[in-house]
Amino acid sequence: MKSKFGPIAGVFTLRRSDAQAIRDEWKAEFAEDCNRAALANIRHLFWAATLLNLVALISYDLPLYLHGLFEHHRMYGDLVIWRLANIGALSAWLLVARALGDTPPAAVARRMTGIAIPIALALCVWHAVLSQSLATDVSIYALVLFVVAGMIVTPGSGKLAAYPLSFAVLIVGIVLMNPNPLVSFAIGVNAFCLTACAMLADEVWYRAAVRNFVLRKTLTEERGRANDLLRNILPGPVADRLKRGEQHVVEFHDHVSVMFADVVGFTRMATELPPAQLIQMLETLFKAFDEIAERCGVEKIKTVGDAYMAAAGVPEEAPDHADRIARMALEMLAVCEGIGRDAGMALDLRIGIDTGPAISGVISQKKFAYDLWGDTVNTASRMESSGVIGRVHVTEAFRQRLGDRFVFEARGPLELKGKGLVPSHFLIGTASAQAA
């Protein structure tokens, strides 16, 4: 419903309506930003007030004095002292703000408000005394400016109450300074206009601050979600390179270890289990594999159906890549057995591993996919497909890479397509575990 009072009534509802856009968890940070901005405004206010007073001295007060419009020299002296006192008070105020530089902004804002209001009231009283020697008001604008300065650093919701209070103080000062009701009325109109403009400007600034803050926080959250999503799809270093603008991310690796794992009998389970239960089981299994990969320092490459592919030594080199992938494979067998036992079904893996050179890179520019290519990848896949249920089938190169740190069982020569007869082994466990 539109208010019949129009924009005037709308001023008092800006804070309430705009504040609703700020989440509860953001309010403390927003208040800190507002206080920090208020403190920055003090410096701008100082230079504005100093410039206005100096300009008034040169372009207004001095010509009046030279043309003999002051009744005696003291009036002009009082005026000069008043101008300089305003500049001095603002300078002292600015120095206090700088002295509190290491203090939290909220505390600084409260202290600056506590300093500004007494100084403004003191200047108001002094102005009333000086005006006894002046025929007309000469400095109400400076007084209003100083009171507005206090309002700028008044924290929180107290601003709306502070503006009418400051205006009331000004009106009292004007009446005391000028017994002529017409002069008081004229100066009061000016004071009202200045106070109202300051109030409206503050509300406009507040609205802009809310919008900018909410926009910045929303953009930060969305950027964080996008980064998290990208890092879930791609390895961290690769995602960083793409964000920096690289179009083609391709690397050759001299030494990597590649593993393929396949759930045995998954096609049969797909026909026997309800789809929801099947997907939940697969999600539980692959989530456990992801946790093992992260713990062992192995990079998950992809999943295809019930197959899981991982590699160590990519995208960043790792001298112990074979050890990492071996530990992960052994943990995967144990975890798979435990998940199957909890689900009341036979759940087995077939794992194949090889080590050697490979090429890694990102394919496609619309749906990113990080992948590996090379003979090492093909051999690891064939070691899996020709492996034995519940065992880790590895190549001779992988066995030699691990040395005596792990225990193996020789399987004998194996015919691999395109490679002929090659020796292969089963990974049994770590040497320390077997010795124990």
C-alpha positions as CSV (number, residue, x, y, z in Angstrom):
1,M,0.0,0.0,0.0
2,K,1.4,3.4,-1.0
3,S,1.7,5.9,1.8
4,K,-0.3,9.1,1.3
5,F,2.6,11.0,2.8
6,G,4.8,10.0,-0.1
7,P,8.6,10.1,0.1
8,I,8.6,11.9,3.5
9,A,7.0,9.0,5.3
10,G,9.1,6.6,3.2
11,V,12.3,7.9,4.7
12,F,11.4,6.5,8.1
13,T,10.7,3.0,6.7
14,L,13.9,2.7,4.7
15,R,16.0,1.2,7.4
16,R,13.4,-1.2,8.5
17,S,12.6,-2.5,5.0
18,D,16.2,-2.5,3.8
19,A,17.6,-4.1,7.0
20,Q,15.4,-7.1,6.3
21,A,17.6,-7.9,3.4
22,I,20.6,-8.5,5.7
23,R,20.7,-12.0,7.2
24,D,21.2,-12.4,10.9
25,E,24.7,-13.9,10.4
26,W,25.7,-10.8,8.3
27,K,24.5,-8.1,10.7
28,A,27.7,-7.9,12.8
29,E,29.8,-7.6,9.6
30,F,27.5,-5.0,8.1
31,A,27.6,-2.9,11.3
32,E,31.4,-3.2,11.2
33,D,31.4,-2.0,7.5
34,C,29.1,0.9,8.4
35,N,31.3,2.0,11.3
36,R,34.4,1.7,9.1
37,A,32.7,3.9,6.4
38,A,31.7,6.4,9.0
39,L,35.2,6.8,10.2
40,A,36.4,7.3,6.7
41,N,33.7,10.0,6.3
42,I,35.3,11.9,9.2
43,R,38.4,12.7,7.0
44,H,36.2,13.9,4.2
45,L,34.1,16.0,6.5
46,F,37.2,17.6,8.0
47,W,38.5,18.8,4.5
48,A,35.0,19.9,3.5
49,A,34.4,22.0,6.6
50,T,37.9,23.4,6.5
51,L,37.5,24.4,2.9
52,L,34.1,26.0,3.5
53,N,35.4,28.0,6.4
54,L,38.4,29.3,4.5
55,V,36.3,30.1,1.5
56,A,33.8,32.0,3.7
57,L,36.7,33.9,5.3
58,I,38.1,35.0,1.9
59,S,35.0,35.4,-0.2
60,Y,32.4,36.6,2.3
61,D,33.8,37.8,5.6
62,L,36.8,39.8,4.4
63,P,34.8,41.7,1.7
64,L,32.2,42.7,4.3
65,Y,34.9,43.9,6.6
66,L,36.7,45.8,3.9
67,H,33.4,47.6,3.0
68,G,32.8,48.6,6.6
69,L,29.7,46.5,7.1
70,F,30.9,45.5,10.6
71,E,30.2,48.1,13.3
72,H,33.6,47.6,15.0
73,H,36.7,45.5,14.6
74,R,35.8,43.1,17.4
75,M,32.9,41.7,15.4
76,Y,35.3,40.7,12.6
77,G,37.8,39.4,15.1
78,D,35.1,37.3,16.8
79,L,34.1,35.9,13.4
80,V,37.7,35.0,12.4
81,I,38.2,33.3,15.8
82,W,34.9,31.4,15.3
83,R,36.0,30.2,11.9
84,L,39.4,29.1,13.2
85,A,37.8,27.4,16.2
86,N,35.6,25.3,13.9
87,I,38.7,24.2,11.9
88,G,40.6,23.5,15.1
89,A,37.8,21.5,16.7
90,L,37.5,19.4,13.5
91,S,41.3,18.9,13.4
92,A,41.3,17.7,17.0
93,W,38.4,15.4,16.2
94,L,40.4,14.0,13.3
95,L,43.5,13.5,15.4
96,V,41.5,11.5,17.9
97,A,40.2,9.2,15.2
98,R,43.7,8.6,14.0
99,A,45.0,8.0,17.5
100,L,42.3,5.2,17.9
101,G,43.4,3.6,14.6
102,D,44.0,0.1,16.2
103,T,40.7,0.1,18.1
104,P,37.8,-1.8,16.6
105,P,35.7,0.5,14.3
106,A,32.5,0.1,16.4
107,A,34.3,1.3,19.6
108,V,35.9,4.2,17.6
109,A,32.5,5.3,16.3
110,R,31.1,5.3,19.8
111,R,34.0,7.3,21.2
112,M,33.9,9.8,18.3
113,T,30.2,10.3,18.8
114,G,30.8,10.9,22.5
115,I,33.4,13.5,21.6
116,A,31.5,15.2,18.8
117,I,28.2,16.0,20.7
118,P,29.8,17.8,23.7
119,I,32.0,19.8,21.3
120,A,29.0,20.8,19.2
121,L,27.1,21.8,22.3
122,A,30.0,23.8,23.6
123,L,30.4,25.6,20.2
124,C,26.6,26.3,20.3
125,V,26.9,28.0,23.7
126,W,30.0,29.9,22.6
127,H,28.3,30.9,19.4
128,A,25.4,32.4,21.5
129,V,28.0,34.4,23.5
130,L,29.7,35.7,20.3
131,S,26.4,36.6,18.7
132,Q,25.9,39.2,21.4
133,S,28.5,41.2,19.7
134,L,27.4,40.4,16.2
135,A,24.5,42.1,14.5
136,T,23.5,39.0,12.5
137,D,24.1,35.3,12.6
138,V,27.4,34.5,10.9
139,S,28.2,30.9,11.6
140,I,25.0,28.8,11.9
141,Y,26.1,26.7,8.9
142,A,29.3,25.8,10.5
143,L,27.4,24.8,13.7
144,V,25.0,22.7,11.7
145,L,27.9,21.1,9.9
146,F,29.5,20.1,13.1
147,V,26.3,18.6,14.6
148,V,25.8,16.7,11.3
149,A,29.4,15.4,11.8
150,G,28.3,13.9,15.1
151,M,25.3,12.3,13.3
152,I,27.6,10.7,10.7
153,V,29.3,8.6,13.3
154,T,26.3,7.9,15.4
155,P,26.0,4.1,15.3
156,G,23.0,2.0,14.5
157,S,19.3,3.0,14.8
158,G,20.1,6.0,17.0
159,K,20.6,8.1,13.9
160,L,17.0,8.8,13.2
161,A,16.4,10.0,16.8
162,A,19.7,12.0,16.7
163,Y,18.7,14.1,13.8
164,P,15.5,15.6,15.4
165,L,17.4,16.0,18.6
166,S,20.2,17.9,16.9
167,F,17.7,20.1,15.1
168,A,16.0,20.9,18.5
169,V,19.3,21.9,19.9
170,L,19.9,24.2,16.9
171,I,16.5,25.8,17.3
172,V,17.1,26.5,21.0
173,G,20.5,28.0,20.1
174,I,19.0,30.1,17.3
175,V,16.3,31.5,19.6
176,L,18.8,32.4,22.3
177,M,21.1,34.1,19.8
178,N,18.5,36.1,17.9
179,P,15.6,37.7,19.8
180,N,14.2,39.0,16.5
181,P,11.6,36.4,15.6
182,L,11.9,37.0,11.8
183,V,15.7,36.5,11.9
184,S,15.3,33.4,14.1
185,F,12.7,32.1,11.7
186,A,14.9,32.7,8.6
187,I,17.9,31.0,10.3
188,G,15.7,28.2,11.6
189,V,14.5,27.5,8.0
190,N,18.1,27.2,6.9
191,A,18.9,24.9,9.8
192,F,15.9,22.7,9.1
193,C,16.8,22.4,5.4
194,L,20.4,21.5,6.3
195,T,19.3,18.9,8.9
196,A,16.7,17.4,6.6
197,C,19.1,17.2,3.7
198,A,21.7,15.5,5.9
199,M,19.0,13.1,7.1
200,L,17.9,12.2,3.6
201,A,21.5,11.9,2.4
202,D,22.2,9.6,5.3
203,E,19.2,7.4,4.5
204,V,20.2,7.3,0.8
205,W,23.7,6.3,1.8
206,Y,22.3,3.6,4.1
207,R,20.1,2.1,1.3
208,A,23.1,2.1,-1.0
209,A,25.3,0.5,1.7
210,V,22.7,-2.3,2.3
211,R,22.4,-3.0,-1.4
212,N,26.1,-3.0,-2.0
213,F,26.8,-5.1,1.1
214,V,24.1,-7.7,0.2
215,L,25.3,-7.8,-3.4
216,R,28.9,-8.2,-2.4
217,K,28.1,-11.0,0.1
218,T,25.8,-12.7,-2.4
219,L,28.4,-12.5,-5.1
220,T,31.0,-13.9,-2.7
221,E,28.8,-16.8,-1.8
222,E,28.0,-17.6,-5.4
223,R,31.6,-17.3,-6.3
224,G,32.4,-19.7,-3.5
225,R,29.8,-22.2,-4.6
226,A,31.1,-22.0,-8.2
227,N,34.7,-22.5,-7.0
228,D,33.6,-25.5,-4.8
229,L,31.7,-27.0,-7.7
230,L,34.6,-26.5,-10.0
231,R,37.0,-28.1,-7.5
232,N,34.6,-31.0,-7.2
233,I,34.8,-31.5,-10.9
234,L,38.5,-30.7,-11.4
235,P,41.7,-30.9,-9.3
236,G,42.4,-27.8,-7.4
237,P,45.6,-26.7,-9.4
238,V,43.8,-27.4,-12.7
239,A,40.7,-25.4,-11.6
240,D,43.0,-22.5,-10.6
241,R,44.7,-22.5,-14.0
242,L,41.3,-22.4,-15.8
243,K,40.2,-19.5,-13.6
244,R,43.3,-17.6,-14.6
245,G,42.2,-17.8,-18.2
246,E,44.2,-20.7,-19.6
247,Q,42.4,-22.2,-22.5
248,H,44.3,-25.6,-22.8
249,V,45.5,-27.4,-19.7
250,V,47.6,-30.4,-20.9
251,E,50.6,-31.9,-19.1
252,F,52.9,-34.9,-19.5
253,H,53.9,-36.8,-16.4
254,D,56.9,-39.1,-16.3
255,H,55.8,-41.1,-13.3
256,V,52.2,-41.7,-12.2
257,S,50.3,-44.6,-10.8
258,V,46.8,-45.3,-12.2
259,M,44.1,-47.5,-10.6
260,F,40.8,-48.9,-11.9
261,A,38.3,-50.5,-9.6
262,D,35.1,-52.3,-10.7
263,V,32.2,-53.5,-8.6
264,V,31.8,-57.2,-9.4
265,G,28.3,-58.4,-10.3
266,F,26.9,-54.9,-10.6
267,T,24.8,-55.7,-13.6
268,R,23.2,-58.6,-11.7
269,M,22.6,-56.3,-8.7
270,A,21.0,-53.7,-11.0
271,T,18.3,-56.3,-11.9
272,E,17.7,-57.5,-8.4
273,L,17.7,-54.3,-6.3
274,P,15.3,-51.3,-6.5
275,P,16.9,-48.4,-8.4
276,A,16.9,-46.1,-5.3
277,Q,18.6,-48.7,-3.2
278,L,21.1,-49.5,-5.9
279,I,22.1,-45.8,-6.4
280,Q,22.2,-45.3,-2.6
281,M,24.6,-48.2,-2.2
282,L,26.8,-47.0,-5.1
283,E,26.8,-43.5,-3.6
284,T,27.8,-44.8,-0.2
285,L,30.6,-46.8,-1.7
286,F,32.0,-44.1,-3.9
287,K,31.8,-41.5,-1.1
288,A,33.9,-43.8,1.0
289,F,36.4,-44.2,-1.9
290,D,36.6,-40.4,-2.2
291,E,37.4,-40.0,1.5
292,I,40.1,-42.7,1.2
293,A,41.5,-40.9,-1.9
294,E,41.7,-37.6,0.0
295,R,43.3,-39.2,3.0
296,C,45.9,-41.0,0.9
297,G,46.7,-38.0,-1.3
298,V,45.3,-39.6,-4.5
299,E,43.4,-37.8,-7.2
300,K,40.0,-39.2,-8.2
301,I,39.7,-39.0,-11.9
302,K,36.2,-40.1,-12.7
303,T,33.5,-42.7,-12.3
304,V,31.9,-44.5,-15.2
305,G,28.9,-46.6,-14.1
306,D,30.3,-48.9,-11.4
307,A,33.9,-48.3,-12.3
308,Y,36.1,-46.0,-10.3
309,M,39.3,-44.5,-11.6
310,A,42.0,-42.7,-9.6
311,A,45.6,-41.7,-10.0
312,A,48.5,-40.5,-7.8
313,G,51.2,-38.1,-9.1
314,V,48.7,-35.9,-10.9
315,P,48.2,-33.0,-11.4
316,E,51.2,-32.4,-9.2
317,E,54.2,-34.7,-8.9
318,A,54.5,-37.0,-5.9
319,P,57.6,-39.1,-5.4
320,D,55.6,-41.6,-3.4
321,H,52.7,-42.0,-5.9
322,A,52.9,-45.8,-6.0
323,D,52.8,-46.0,-2.1
324,R,49.7,-43.7,-2.1
325,I,47.8,-45.7,-4.7
326,A,48.7,-49.0,-3.0
327,R,47.5,-47.9,0.4
328,M,44.3,-46.7,-1.2
329,A,43.6,-49.9,-3.0
330,L,44.0,-52.0,0.1
331,E,41.7,-49.7,2.1
332,M,39.1,-49.8,-0.7
333,L,38.9,-53.6,-0.4
334,A,38.4,-53.4,3.3
335,V,35.8,-50.7,3.1
336,C,33.9,-52.4,0.3
337,E,33.7,-55.6,2.3
338,G,32.4,-53.7,5.3
339,I,29.7,-51.8,3.3
340,G,28.6,-55.1,1.7
341,R,28.4,-56.8,5.1
342,D,26.3,-53.9,6.6
343,A,24.0,-54.0,3.5
344,G,23.6,-57.8,3.8
345,M,24.9,-58.6,0.3
346,A,28.1,-59.8,-1.3
347,L,30.0,-56.7,-2.5
348,D,33.4,-57.3,-4.1
349,L,35.9,-55.3,-6.0
350,R,38.3,-56.1,-8.8
351,I,41.3,-53.6,-8.8
352,G,44.0,-53.1,-11.4
353,I,47.1,-50.8,-11.1
354,D,50.0,-49.8,-13.3
355,T,52.7,-47.2,-13.1
356,G,54.5,-45.2,-15.7
357,P,54.1,-42.1,-17.9
358,A,50.8,-40.5,-18.8
359,I,49.2,-37.4,-20.2
360,S,46.6,-35.4,-18.3
361,G,44.4,-32.6,-19.4
362,V,41.0,-31.0,-19.5
363,I,38.7,-31.8,-22.4
364,S,35.7,-29.8,-23.5
365,Q,35.0,-26.2,-22.8
366,K,31.3,-26.6,-21.8
367,K,31.3,-29.6,-19.6
368,F,34.7,-29.8,-18.1
369,A,36.3,-33.3,-17.6
370,Y,39.8,-34.0,-16.3
371,D,41.2,-37.2,-17.7
372,L,44.4,-39.3,-18.3
373,W,45.6,-40.9,-21.4
374,G,48.5,-43.2,-22.4
375,D,49.7,-46.8,-22.3
376,T,49.8,-46.7,-18.4
377,V,46.1,-46.0,-18.3
378,N,45.2,-48.7,-20.8
379,T,47.4,-51.3,-19.0
380,A,45.8,-50.4,-15.6
381,S,42.4,-50.9,-17.1
382,R,43.4,-54.3,-18.5
383,M,44.9,-55.4,-15.2
384,E,41.5,-54.7,-13.6
385,S,39.5,-56.5,-16.2
386,S,41.8,-59.6,-16.1
387,G,42.1,-59.5,-12.3
388,V,40.6,-61.7,-9.6
389,I,37.6,-60.8,-7.3
390,G,38.7,-59.2,-4.1
391,R,42.3,-58.7,-5.0
392,V,44.6,-56.0,-6.3
393,H,46.2,-57.0,-9.6
394,V,49.4,-55.0,-10.4
395,T,52.1,-54.9,-13.1
396,E,55.8,-55.8,-12.7
397,A,56.6,-52.1,-13.0
398,F,54.4,-51.2,-10.1
399,R,55.9,-54.0,-8.0
400,Q,59.4,-52.8,-8.7
401,R,58.4,-49.2,-7.9
402,L,57.1,-50.3,-4.4
403,G,60.2,-52.4,-3.7
404,D,60.2,-54.2,-0.3
405,R,57.8,-51.8,1.4
406,F,54.8,-54.0,0.3
407,V,54.2,-57.7,0.0
408,F,53.2,-59.3,-3.3
409,E,52.2,-62.7,-4.6
410,A,53.4,-63.6,-8.1
411,R,50.6,-64.5,-10.5
412,G,52.7,-65.4,-13.4
413,P,52.7,-64.2,-17.1
414,L,49.5,-62.7,-18.4
415,E,48.5,-62.2,-22.0
416,L,47.5,-58.6,-22.5
417,K,46.2,-57.3,-25.8
418,G,48.8,-55.4,-27.7
419,K,51.5,-56.3,-25.1
420,G,51.9,-60.0,-25.2
421,L,52.9,-62.0,-22.1
422,V,53.6,-59.7,-19.2
423,P,54.4,-60.7,-15.6
424,S,51.8,-59.7,-13.0
425,H,51.4,-59.8,-9.2
426,F,48.8,-59.5,-6.5
427,L,49.3,-56.8,-3.9
428,I,48.9,-58.5,-0.5
429,G,49.6,-55.7,2.0
430,T,52.3,-53.6,3.6
431,A,55.5,-55.2,4.7
432,S,55.1,-53.9,8.3
433,A,51.6,-55.3,8.5
434,Q,52.6,-58.7,7.3
435,A,55.6,-58.8,9.7
436,A,53.2,-58.0,12.6
